[in-house]
Amino acid sequence: MNKAKILLDTDIGTDVDDAVCLAYLLSHPECDLLGITTVTRDAHKRAMLASPVCLHAGREVPIYPGVELPMVVGLKQRVAQQGCSQSFLEIFLFFIIFLLAPSKKRQ
C-alpha cells in the first residue's frame, strides 16, 4: 500500500482544528507525514506546540517555523492567543493522550 506523502503547513495554536488535523495525520496508517511548517505570528511558539504531539505519538517529524507575516495579504490574526491559554493546553493534552491510547488500526 502506498502511503500519501503529506507536508502540513499550519497555524497550530490559534484554534484546536490544527491540533485535530495533526493528531489525525499522525495516527492515520496511510499517511506519511514528511514535515510540518508553522506560520503566522509566533511561528516558533507554534512549532513548540506541534513538537510534543509528534513525540508522544512516537514519530520524529521535522518541524520548521516559517514566516511571521503574510507575503501577499495583510495579517488577519495578531497572536496565537490559545497557544498561551489554559483551556487550549488542556484540549491539546487530550489529543496527546488520545494518540497514546491503543487503537486496533495502529497495532
N, C-alpha and C positions, 0 to 999 in steps of 0.2 A: 504494500500500500504506500503510495507517495503522499508524504505529508505536505500540507500547504505551508510555504515559507512566508512568514509574516514579520514585518517591521512595524512596531507600534509607535506612533507619534502621538504623544499625549500631553494634556494639561492636568494630569492627575493632581488631586488636592483641592480642586475647586468644587467639584461635585462628586458624588460617590459613583457615578456612571463609569468613570475610567478605572476605578478600582475593581468594579464588577467585570469590566472587559478584560483587565489584566488577569484576574482570577480565572476567568473562563479560558483564556488563551493558554495559561499555564497548565490547566487541568485537562484540556482537550487532547485526546490521543492522536488526532490527525493534524495537529498544529505544530510547526517547527518555528518557535519564536526566536528569530535571529538577533533581535536587538530592540532596545527601547530608546527613544529620544523624548526629552521633556522640553516643553516650550512655554512661552509667555513669562510674565514676571515670576521671579523666584524659581527659575529653571533648576538651579542646584538643589533647592529645597524639595522640589517636585521629584527630582531624581532620588533623593534620600527617602522619599515615601515609597517609591517603586522598588527600591533595593530589598527591604526586608521581606516583601511579599515573595519575590523571586527566591530569596534564600530559604524562607520557610517552606517553599514548595519544592526545595531540593534542586533548584535549577540555577545554573550560572549563566545569566543572560547579560550581555554587555549593555550598559546604560550610559547614555551620553546627554548631558544637559545641552540644550540648544540655545537658540536666540531668545533674548529677553523681550524684544519688541517686534511687532509685526513688520514685515518688509514692504507690504503693499497698502494695507488699510490701517486705520487708526486703532489704537489699543482700546478694547472694549471691557476688559476685565483687569482691574487695577492690581489686586493682590490675591494670593492663594489663601483666602480667609479660612476656609475649612481645614486647610493643612495645619493650622495652629489651634483649631478648636477641639475641645474635649470630645464633643459628640462625633466629629469626623474620625478622630483617632479610635474611638470605641467601635464604630462601624468598620473601620479599616482592620482592626484586630479581629473582628468577627470573620472577615473574609480570610485572614491568615489561618485562623482556626479551621475554617471550612476546608481550606486547601490541605491541611494536615490530616483531616478525617479520612479514614479508609473509604475507598469507593470501589465498587465492583469493576467499573470501567478502567480504573487506573491500575488495577492489580495485574 
